[in-house]
């Protein structure tokens, strides 16, 4: 009788384990179907102001200076950290771009480029590109690893990113003035 009772207790479990009618047969009940990633639409920020720029060190092999416009840093619910990047060459040329970094995978996308009048020109070919780990001009590598995606996890807030950038500012050559 005990054996029959035990068998009756285990029958529902055995039937559940061999439910061939389930489309997820073989998967654990705890595994969720992974939802496809969907990017949020990027909203262009106001033009950067010199007093809001945070310098960051990229490499001793470049004469360029690199800055992030603090108010433009926006960690999105889609896992993308968006920001305005300003690069000033030693000759005085200034390039401004509004970009996003996906922490996992390590990718960057340029949404728009800044014009001298403070307006934006949308990028013609805005697409995700793998972040290259180069010796020269490796700003995306630095932004990903040190400021926006520590341990490959997106920062949770603008404040967290600003603190990381400020902590790294002592390595930067030059202040935030253009």
N, C-alpha and C positions, 0 to 999 in steps of 0.2 A: 504494500500500500504506500509506503514511504517513497519507493522508487517511482510509482505512478504519479504521486503528488509532485515530486521534484521534476519529473518530465513535463507535467502540465505547466509548471512555473517557467520552465526554460523554453517551451515551445514558442511563445510570442517573441522572445528575444531572437531565437533562431530564424523565425519567419521574417522578422524585421531585417536581419543581416542578409537574407537572400531574397529581398524584394526586387525582383527583376523588372518590375513595372516602373520603377523610379528612373527618371532621366539622369540622375546623379549617381547611379549605382556604382559602388566602389569608393565613393567619397564619404568622408566623415560628416556627421551631422553638424559639426562645428565649423566646417569650411564654408565660407560664403563664396558665392560666385563673385569674382572680382569685377567690379564695375569698370567700364572703360574710362580712361582719363578724359576729362573735358576741360579745356582752357577757358577761363573767364575772359571777357572782353576787356582789353586794357584801356584805361581812361588816361589821356594825356594830362600831365600835371602842368601847373604854371611854369614859366621860364625860371631857371635857377637864379638866385641872387647870391652875390659874392659872400655875404655875411652868413649864409647857410651852408657853405661848402665845408666838407670834412675831407682832409687829405688822407691818403693812404699810400703806403710804401709798396712798390711793385718789384723793383729790381735795381741793383746798382749798375746794371748794364744799359739802362736807358736814361736819357736826359729829360724825358717827358715827366710832367707832374700830373698826378691823378687825384680826382676829387669826386665825392658823391654829394649830391644835393640832399641834405637830411630830410626836408619835408616831402620829398618825392618817394622815399622808401615805403613800399607798400607790400607787406607779406599777404598774399592772396589765399583764399580758401582752396584754390586749385593747386597749392604747393609751389606757386611761382612767387619769387621775390622780385618786385619791379622797382626800378630806381632810375635816376638820371645820372649819367656818367659824364664828367667833364675831363678832357685831356688837353693839357697845355704843353706845347712843344717848347724847346729851348729858344726857338726863333720867334715865339710869341703867338703862333697859330693856336686857335682854340677850336676843339671839336666837342660838340655836345650831342649825346644820344640818349634816348629813352629806351631802356632795355629790360629784359626779364631773365632770371636764372631759375632753371628747374634743378632742384638739388639731386633728385634721383629720377632719371639719369642726369648726369652732369651736362646740361645744355644751356645755351644762351640764345636769345632772340632779340633783335633790334627792331623796335616798333616804329621809331621816328627819329629824325635828326633835327637839332636846333638850328634856327636861322638867326642872323644877326639882329633882326627886329624883335626877337623873343617869341616868334611863332614856331610851329613845328611843321616839318615836311614828313609825311608818312613814308616809311621805308617801302621801296618798290617790291622787294622780295623778302618779306618778313617770314622767316622760317626758322625752326629750331636747328641749331648746329651744335655738334659736340664740342665741348670746351677742350682746346688743345693746350697741352702743357709745354709751353715754349720758354726759352730763357729770356728772350726779348719781348717786351710788351705783353706780359702774361697777366694783365689786369683781371681777366675773367677767372683765371685759375685762383688768384688771390681772393677775389670777391667771393667765389664759391667756397673755398676751403677755410678762410679765416674770418669772414664777416657775415655772410648770408646763409651758409650751409655748414656750420660746424658739425662734424661727424655725419655729414651727408643729410642733415635734418634741417629744414627751413627754420629760420628765426621766427619766433611767435609774434613779434611786434616790432614796430619802428624803433621804439626805445631800446630794445635789446640789440638791434643792429647798430644803432648810434653808439651805444656803450662799447661795443666791440671795435667800431671804427675809431672812437676816441682813445681806447686803450692801445690801439696800434699806431696812433698818430705820432707818438714820440719817435717812431722809426722813419717818419716821412721827412723828406727834404723840403723845407719851405712851408709857409703858412697857407691859409685858405684864400688869400687875395689872388685875383686873376692876374 
